[in-house]
Amino acid sequence: MLELLTTIGKVTEVFTLVDYYTYVKGVEYLICVAFFVTFPIFYRYINHED
C-alpha cells in the first residue's frame, strides 16, 4: 500500500504505445472511481432538505 501512495504523482517513462495506453487507462480508472464516489455525496449535499 505504501508503494502505491509513493508512486502517485510520479511521471513515468513509457517506451511503447502499449505502455502509454496502460498508463493512461490506469489514470482514467482512478478518475472514474473518484467521480463515482464524490458525485452521490455532492448530489445529496445539493438536494438536502432541512
N, C-alpha and C positions, 0 to 999 in steps of 0.2 A: 504494500500500500504506500509506503514511504517513497518507493521508486516512482510510482505513478505521480505523486504530488511534486516530486522534484523535476520530472520531465515535462510538466505542463508549462507552456510558455516558451520552451526552448525551440530554437529554429533548427529543424532537422535538414540534413543534406540528403537530397534524393538524386539517384543516378539514372533511373529509368522511369518511363511513363507509368509503369505498373506501381512502382514505389510512390510516385506522386498521387495517383488515384487512391491508393490505400491510405495515405496520409490525409488526403482531403476528405475521404469517406469517414475516417475516424473523427475528424474535427466536426464534420457535418452531423454525425450522430450525437456528439456532445451538445451541439447547439440545439438539436431537436429535443433531446431529453430535458435540457434546461427550459425550453419553451413549454413543453408539455407539463412540466412541474409548476412553472410560475403562472401560466395563463389561468388555470382554475382558481388559484389563490387570488389573482388580480380580479377575476370575474366576480368572485364572492365579495371582494372588497368594494367593487363598484356598485353592485346590486344589493348591498346590505341595507336592510330595513330596520329602523330603530323602533 
